[in-house]
């Protein structure tokens, strides 16, 4: 059998880009031979094996034939006679269709090295159109390498648009859409993922709640950039600078969904968009089975971000409601994350990109003072249950009031 390093490891070595995983293709072997060497078979669609020591994935060279809808609608052939070139031909992009043998020699039948040099994301063959998941993968790679100057080949973007209009995207499983989206949020330019999906008309199919934000006007005195979709992408840029956590970036991405369904007769005002957006956030999370930690933060940011912006002017009771609503007393780190989201929103406006977020600083200081309350004092007074909670809340509101008086 012959072994070849393939995919992302080869690509990122050529780009001098960091990578953590190595995948291998095995040519000229049967499953029995790998099992006899201690490999563990995983996956039911086609034979993939885990190395007994490194646990890296080794897949038998394969060809595939479209047999149904969606990214699972394929039949695979892993016959011992399948060549490396045949295996590479089924891959999505030329930069992912480069192999390296055990001596370090590169096998590049589809000119992936040239596309790396030219900084182009280009599909390998017309078979690209058979797998709708590739629309999201290309958008993610665009987000990953945007800072290096990569762009999508025009003919590849055309195929992506054709896939979007074919109805195939609707057959993607929610889990796969979320996996690609979560990965994209972790890249250096997550906004590029959204821009590419919008350019090939996939955003309105997968995330209509986001797509409808583009072209929706906001008050120019608050939002000089005016367009709500532009504001959301600017806010996402700010979140990318402030935080590596994909949950923060997701919350910022969906924080203004309510503006997409603002009644036309009150535009460009968006009164009540915070609570309108909560249901839309939940709709996306339900549809794509988004993990709870993402949902909880996103709902809080949608519901409370405007209140956070004016925290020093709010009543103590309202501030306490915000702190409880985001779960700050149970998990104090949630407040810092919430404030970073709100700061991203505040700075995601034309001309406000470097503004200091004073409201967030103030709210954080108030919370730190509240945290110094010794609950044991009230317990020693014989209070418990609701009476204990009420006493603690009165003390919290007193501290907030004192902070407000101090200016």
N, C-alpha and C positions, 0 to 999 in steps of 0.2 A: 504494500500500500504506500501511497505518497501523501504527505501531510503539507498543508499550506496555511499560513496565517492569512486571514482575509478581513475585509470590511474595515471597521472603524480604526482598528489598531494600525493597519498599514497606512490608511489615509492620514491619521493624525501624526504618525511618525514622519511622514513626508511634509506635513505642515508645521512640524515642531510644536504641536499642540498637545497638551496633557491628555492622557487617557488611562483608564483603570482596567478595562476588560480586553481580553484577547479571545478571538473566535477562530476556529480552525475548520478547514474542509478536508475530508478524507476521500481520496480518489483511489479506486481499484480495490475496494474492500467490501466485505459483507458484514452484517451486524454480528454474526457469530464470532468473527475474528476479533472484533473489539471487545465483546463480552468475555472472551477467553483471556484477554489481556487485563481484565479487571475493570473495564469501563462500565459505567452504570447508565442504562438507557433511560431517557426521559422523553416526554412528549408523545402524543398519540398520532399527530398528523403525519410526521415523518421521523425517521430515526435520528435522534440527537443523543449524544453520549457525553457523560461527564468523566473527565480524566480521573483516575483513581487517586492521584496525589494533588494536582493543582486545582481540580474541580472546574477547569476551563471546559467550554463547550466544543465538542467535535461533531460536526454534522457530515453525514455521507453526502457526497456530490449528488446533485439531483437536477432533474428538469421538472417542469410543471406545465399543466394544461388547464385552462379555464374551463370549469364545469358547472358553475353556479354563480350566484350573486354574492357581493361583498368580498372582503379580503380572505374569507375562509373558503370561497368557492373555487378550489383548485384540487386537481389530482396530481400526485407527485410520483416520479419514477426515480428510484435510487438504485437502478441496475448497476452492476459492477463496471459496466462499460461506459457510464456517463463520464465525460471528460471535464477537466477543470474549466475550459473555455465555455462549455455548455452551462456549467453551474454559474459562472460569472455572468453569463448573458441574461440570466433571469433577475439580476439585481436592479435596484431602482436607478441609481446615479452612477455615472462613469467613475467618479471619485471613490465610490464604494465597491467598484468592480476590479480592484487591483489585488493581486495575491503576491505573497512572498514565500519562497521555498526555504528549507532549513539552512541553506547556505547563504541566505540573504538576497538571492536573485529575485527581481520583480517580474511578474507576469502581468502584462497590461494590454490585453487584446482590444480594449475599447477606448484607449487614449485618455485614461483618467489622469495620468501625470500631466498631460498637456492642459487639461481643464483645471487642474490644481494651479498650474503656472498662470493660466489665464483668469483664474478665480471665477470659474463658471460652474454652476450646478446644472448638469445636463443629463437627461434620461439616457439609458443604455440602448433601449430599443422600443418599438411600438408596443411591446408587451407591457410597458409601463402602465398603459391605460386599463389593464385588466385588474389592477389592485387599487381600489379607491383610497386605501389607507396611505398610499404614497403621496397624495395631496397634502396630508398633514405632516408626513415625514419631510417632504421637501421644504414646507413652510418652517418646520423646526430647524432644519439644517441652515436655512437662510437666517434664522434668528441666532444660530450658533456661530456662524462665520461672517455675519454682517460687518463686524468691526475689522475684519481682515480685508474687506472690500469685495466679497463674493456677491454675485447676482445670479438670477435664474435665467437660463437661456430662453429666448423668446419662444422657440418651438416647444420647450418643456412647459412653459406657462400656458401655451395654447392647449396642450393635452390636459393640463390640470383643469382648465376652464371647461373642456369637453366632458371630463369626468363629473364635474359639478352639475352640468346640465343634463347628464345621463340618468340621474336618479340613483346612482350607485352609492352615493354618500349616505343615503338614508338606511342602507343595509349594514353600515358599520356598527359594531357592538358599542354600547356606551362606555364600557371599560377601556376599549382601545382608544376611543376619542379622548378620554380623560388622561390616559397614560401619555399620549403624545402632547396634550396640552400642558400637563404638569411638567413634563420635561422641558417644553418650550419656555415655560415661565422661569425655569432655572437657568436659561441661557443668558448670554451677555446682552442680547437685544430682544427681549420678549415682545416688544411692540412690533418688530418685524414679522413675527408669526401672525399677528392679527392683520397687519397690512397685506401680507401675501394671501391669506385666506380671503380677505375682502377683494383683492385684485382678481382672483380667479373665481369669485362669486360663491365660494364655499362658506363664507362667514354667515350669509343670510340663511343658509340651509341648516348649519349646525348651531349657530349662536345668533338667531334673529334678534334677540334682546339687545345684543351689542351692535349689530349691523344697523339697526334703526336709529342709533344715536347720531350717526353721521348725517350732517345736514340740519340737525335740530339746533335752532338758535338759542343763545343764552343772553342775558343782559350784558351789554358791552362794558358797563361800569364795573361789574364784578369779573367778567370774563372777556378781556380784550381779544382773545382768540375766537370768541363767539361760538364756533361750532362745538357741540357737545362731544362728538366723537374725537375731535382733535384734542380737546381738553383731557379726555380719558387717556389717550396715548401719551400726552405730556405728563400726566400724573403717574402713569406706569413707568415712564423714564425716571421720574423722581424716586419712585419706590425702588427701582433697580439700583439707584445710587445709594439709597439709605439702608437697604436690607437685602440679604441673600435668601431670606425665607420665602419660598414660593407661596405660602399661605398669605403673607402680606401682599405680595404682588397680585394674587387672585382677588383679594378683597378690594384692592384699589381698582383693578380692572372692572369690577362689577358694582362699584359704589354708587354710580349715578344712573343705573338702569331705569329708575323711575322717570327720568326726564324724557325717555323715549315714548312714554304714553301720556305726557302732559296734555290736558285738553287744549286744543288749538286756540280757543278764545282767550286764554290767559298768557300765551306766549308773548314775549320771551321770558316771562316769569315762570318759575317752576314750583310754586307753592305746593307743599305736601309730597314732593317727589321722593323724600327719604322713605316714608312708609310705603308709598306705592312700589318702591324698588325692592322692598323686603320680599314680597311675593315673587317677584321675578328672579331674585337671587335663589330663592327656594326652588323655583321651577328648574333652573339650570342644574342645581345640585341634585334634585330628584332625577332629572333626565340622564345625567351622566354619573350618577352614584358617587358624587364627590364626597370625600371623607369629612367626618363631622368637624374636625378642627378647622378645615377650610370654611365650611358652612357657617359655623358659629361666629368666626371673626368677620366674615363677609356680611352677615346679617347685622351685626353690631355696627359696623362701619357705615352701612347704608342707613341705618336707623338714627345714629347719633353723630355723624360727622359734622353737620352744621352746628349742632350744640357745642361740640368740642371747639369749633372755631371761635365761639364767643363765650367760652367758659368763665372768664373773669366777671362777666356781666350777669351771669345766671344766679338764680336763688340757690341758697345752700341745699334746699330740698331737691332741686333739679340736678345739681351736681352729684349729690348722693345717689340719685336714681341712675345716672350714667355709670358711675363706678360699680354699682350693683349689677346693672344690666350687662356690662362687659365681663363680669365675673372677677373683678380686680381683687376683691377681698379673699377669694378662694385661691386665686393664682395671680399674684402681683405682677408677674411678667406680662400678663395680658394687657395691662395698661400701657406699658411701653410700646408693645406691638400695635395697639390701637392708635396711639398717638403718632407713630411713624406713618400709619396709613393716612391719618388726617393731615399730617404735615405734607405728605405727597400730594394730596388733593389741593391744599392751599398753595403749594409751590408749582403745581402743574398748570400754571396760567401764564399767558404772555406777559413778560416783564416782572414776574414774581418768583422766578426760578431760584434766586439766591436769598430770598427773604427769610429772616429768622422767624421761627414759628413760636411766637411769644405765648400764645394760648396753651400750647402743649407744655411748655416749660412751667407755666403757672400751675396747670392741672397736676403735673407730676410733683411739684413742690407741695401742693395741698395734700396729695395722697400720702406723701412721705410723712407729713406731720400727723395725719390721721392714724397712720400705722403705729405711731408711738403710744396710742391709747392702751392703757393696761386694763384689759377686761376683768382681771381678777378683782379689781376694786369693787366692781358692781356685783360680782358673785359673792364677795364677802359681806355685802349689804343684804344678802338673802334673796337677791333677784334671780329669776330663772325664766325660761320660756320666752313668751312674748314680752313680758315686762323687762327682761334682761336685754332683749334686742332693741326695744324702744329706748332704753336708757343709753345704750351704746350709740344709737343713731342720733340722739339729742346731743351727745358729746361730739360726735362727728360734725354735725351741723354747726355747732358752736365754733369749732376749729375753722371750718370753712368761712363762717361769718367774720371771725377775727382776721383771717387772711384778706378778705375783701376790704375790711376797714383799713388794713395796713397799706392798701393800694397796690 
